[in-house]
Amino acid sequence: MDPYFASGHYRLSLSWEQKGEYEKAIDEGLLYYRSQGDDPGTFEPRFAALRRAYASGGPQGYWRQRLHDKLEASDPEARFGADGLATIYMNLHEREQALESIENGIRMHNPHTIMWTPIIAVFDPIRSDPRYKKIFGGLGLPVTAPN
């Protein structure tokens, strides 16, 4: 309805990623930054690199580039970002790093880690991990995926 509604483009980009529709995720990601009025010189090269990584390496290439971009832009002491990093690691099948990112997010009191990790499907493979259960069970949150 509103082509400049940035949050809609952001969420749609995430949804396309979850469906494995990476070209569409890239397109929506670009629309997100454009709709916010960001300087194209700051984000278009990153999306061009992401598109090249996907073209040459498929989903693994896409997620490796996302990891590179995330690590390059992140501050280890920042409160936010651990949930996104954990999601990237899960898509790369790097469970140990995903759990470390989740633990970091909890330690930093990241509300996104606390709210989203227990319900996002990408984390289903680690819900039975004793470390995962300890992290979220200790917070009184569900340790199994919702039905």
C-alpha positions as CSV (number, residue, x, y, z in Angstrom):
1,M,0.0,0.0,0.0
2,D,2.8,2.4,0.9
3,P,5.9,1.8,-1.2
4,Y,7.9,3.9,1.3
5,F,7.0,1.8,4.4
6,A,10.5,0.8,5.4
7,S,9.4,-1.8,8.1
8,G,7.3,-3.6,5.5
9,H,10.2,-4.0,3.2
10,Y,12.5,-5.1,6.0
11,R,10.1,-7.8,7.2
12,L,9.3,-8.9,3.7
13,S,13.1,-9.3,3.1
14,L,13.3,-11.5,6.2
15,S,10.4,-13.6,5.0
16,W,12.0,-14.1,1.5
17,E,15.2,-15.2,3.3
18,Q,13.2,-17.7,5.3
19,K,11.6,-19.1,2.2
20,G,15.0,-19.4,0.5
21,E,14.1,-16.7,-2.1
22,Y,17.3,-14.9,-1.9
23,E,17.0,-12.7,-5.0
24,K,13.7,-11.4,-3.7
25,A,15.2,-10.9,-0.2
26,I,18.0,-8.8,-1.8
27,D,15.5,-6.7,-3.8
28,E,13.4,-6.0,-0.7
29,G,16.5,-5.2,1.3
30,L,17.4,-2.6,-1.2
31,L,13.9,-1.2,-1.1
32,Y,14.2,-1.0,2.7
33,Y,17.3,1.2,2.6
34,R,16.0,3.3,-0.3
35,S,12.7,3.9,1.5
36,Q,14.6,5.2,4.6
37,G,16.4,7.7,2.4
38,D,19.8,6.3,3.1
39,D,22.7,7.3,0.8
40,P,22.8,4.6,-1.9
41,G,26.6,4.7,-1.8
42,T,26.5,3.2,1.6
43,F,24.3,0.2,0.9
44,E,24.2,-0.5,-2.8
45,P,27.8,-1.9,-2.9
46,R,26.9,-4.3,-0.1
47,F,23.9,-5.6,-1.9
48,A,25.8,-5.9,-5.1
49,A,28.3,-8.1,-3.3
50,L,25.5,-10.1,-1.7
51,R,24.0,-10.6,-5.2
52,R,27.4,-11.8,-6.6
53,A,27.9,-14.1,-3.6
54,Y,24.5,-15.7,-4.1
55,A,25.1,-16.0,-7.9
56,S,28.5,-17.7,-7.4
57,G,27.9,-19.7,-4.2
58,G,24.1,-20.2,-3.9
59,P,22.6,-20.1,-0.4
60,Q,25.9,-20.8,1.3
61,G,27.5,-17.9,-0.6
62,Y,24.6,-15.7,0.4
63,W,24.9,-16.5,4.1
64,R,28.7,-16.3,4.0
65,Q,28.4,-12.8,2.6
66,R,25.8,-11.8,5.1
67,L,28.1,-13.1,7.9
68,H,31.0,-11.0,6.5
69,D,28.8,-7.9,6.3
70,K,27.4,-8.4,9.8
71,L,30.8,-9.0,11.4
72,E,32.3,-6.0,9.5
73,A,29.5,-3.7,10.8
74,S,29.1,-5.0,14.3
75,D,30.4,-3.8,17.6
76,P,31.0,-6.8,19.9
77,E,29.9,-4.7,22.9
78,A,26.7,-3.5,21.2
79,R,23.4,-4.5,22.8
80,F,21.7,-5.3,19.5
81,G,22.7,-7.7,16.7
82,A,23.3,-11.0,18.4
83,D,20.0,-12.4,17.2
84,G,20.8,-11.6,13.6
85,L,24.2,-13.1,13.9
86,A,22.8,-16.3,15.5
87,T,20.3,-16.5,12.6
88,I,23.1,-16.3,10.1
89,Y,25.1,-18.9,11.9
90,M,22.1,-21.2,12.0
91,N,21.7,-20.8,8.2
92,L,25.3,-21.8,7.8
93,H,24.8,-24.8,10.1
94,E,27.3,-23.5,12.6
95,R,25.5,-24.4,15.8
96,E,28.3,-23.6,18.2
97,Q,28.6,-20.1,17.0
98,A,24.9,-19.6,17.0
99,L,24.7,-20.7,20.6
100,E,27.5,-18.3,21.5
101,S,25.7,-15.5,19.8
102,I,22.5,-16.3,21.7
103,E,24.4,-16.4,25.0
104,N,25.9,-13.0,24.1
105,G,22.5,-11.6,23.3
106,I,21.1,-12.7,26.6
107,R,24.2,-11.4,28.5
108,M,23.7,-8.0,26.7
109,H,19.9,-8.1,27.5
110,N,19.1,-7.9,23.9
111,P,15.2,-8.0,23.7
112,H,15.3,-9.3,20.2
113,T,17.3,-12.4,21.2
114,I,14.9,-13.0,24.1
115,M,11.7,-12.5,22.1
116,W,12.5,-13.9,18.7
117,T,14.9,-16.8,19.2
118,P,12.4,-19.0,21.0
119,I,9.9,-18.8,18.2
120,I,11.8,-18.5,14.9
121,A,12.0,-21.9,13.0
122,V,15.6,-21.6,12.0
123,F,16.5,-22.4,15.7
124,D,14.5,-25.6,15.8
125,P,17.5,-27.8,15.2
126,I,19.2,-26.6,18.5
127,R,16.1,-26.5,20.8
128,S,17.0,-29.9,22.2
129,D,20.6,-28.9,22.8
130,P,21.2,-28.8,26.6
131,R,22.9,-25.4,26.3
132,Y,19.9,-24.0,24.5
133,K,17.6,-25.4,27.2
134,K,19.7,-23.9,29.9
135,I,19.8,-20.5,28.3
136,F,16.0,-20.2,27.8
137,G,14.8,-22.5,30.5
138,G,16.7,-20.3,33.0
139,L,14.8,-17.3,31.8
140,G,11.5,-19.1,32.2
141,L,10.9,-19.1,28.4
142,P,9.8,-22.1,26.3
143,V,12.5,-24.3,25.0
144,T,10.5,-26.0,22.3
145,A,9.1,-24.4,19.2
146,P,5.4,-23.3,19.3
147,N,3.0,-25.4,17.3
